[in-house]
Amino acid sequence: MIQPYFFQYAVQPSTQNPAYGNCSGAIATVIVFAENGEQGQARASRWVSRNGWQICEVKRAMEITTVQAIHLDGELQRLYSKAEQRGIAALIDRW
């Protein structure tokens, strides 16, 4: 059964990322629908890598329960809705 998973990573831009040299780091927040947490983690980390970011640390990893999904608001709700439509969605907060 497909379930939603939430992953948050501390990342830095890879050398092929246009942000390389212009930002010191970022937080990547990924919501992905997958069969299990292991598959979700693989898909989320692959998305981060393919979009020019290197994972430095896994900050959070969890399955999103129905109750949690109902109570999401703001940016997380928008991210969840995109993931429902596309299977995966992410937000990168740079500094």
N, C-alpha and C positions, 0 to 999 in steps of 0.2 A: 504494500500500500504506500502510495506517495504521501510524504509528510513535508511540512515546511521546516527549514532549519535556518538558524541565524548564526553568522560567523562575523567576528570583528578582529581585524588584524592591524598591528602596527606595521607600516610599510614605508619604503623609501623608493624614489624613482630609479628605474634601471637606466643604463646608459642610452638605450634607444627611446626613452620617454622624453618628450619635449620639455617636461618639467625638470629634467636632470640639470642640476646646477642652479635652479631657481627656487627650489623648496627643499627644506631639510628633512621633511618627513610628512606622514599623513596617517589617517585612520581609514581603513577600508571596511565598510559595513556591507555585508552580502547576505541576502535572503535567497535561498534556493529550495526548490522542491525536489526531493530525491527519495529513493526507496529506503535508505538508512543514513545514519550519520556519517559513515565512512565514505559513501558515495557523494553525499552532500559536501563534505570537506574537500574531496578530490575536485569536484566541479567548481566549488568556490575558489579554491587556491589556483586552479587552472585559469579561471576568469581573471583573477588579479594579475597573474603572470602575463597572460596574453595582452593585457591592457597596459603593460609597461611598468609594473610595480614589483618590487621584491619584498617578500614577507620577512619581517624581522622577528615578529612574535605573534602568537595567537593570543589575543586578549580575552575573547569569549567565544564559546561554541555551545549551542544548545538547540534542542528541538523546540519549536514554537507550538504550544498547546492551543486548543480552540479558544479557551478562556483568554489566554494572552493575546491571541490574534484579534479578538473582539475589542480588547482594550488598547490596542495600538492607536496612536494619534500622530498628527503632524507628519513629519518626514518619514517616519517609520511606517505609517499607514500607506503613504504613497508608494514607498519602496515595496511593501508587501503586495499591494495591488498590481504593480508592474511584474513582480515575480509570479503572481498567479497567472498573468497573461502570457509571460514569456518563459517561465520555468526558472529564471534567475534574474536578479536585479541587484545593482550595487551602487554605492555612493562613496566617493572619495572626498574626505575633508582634509585639505592640504594646509600646511603652515610653512 
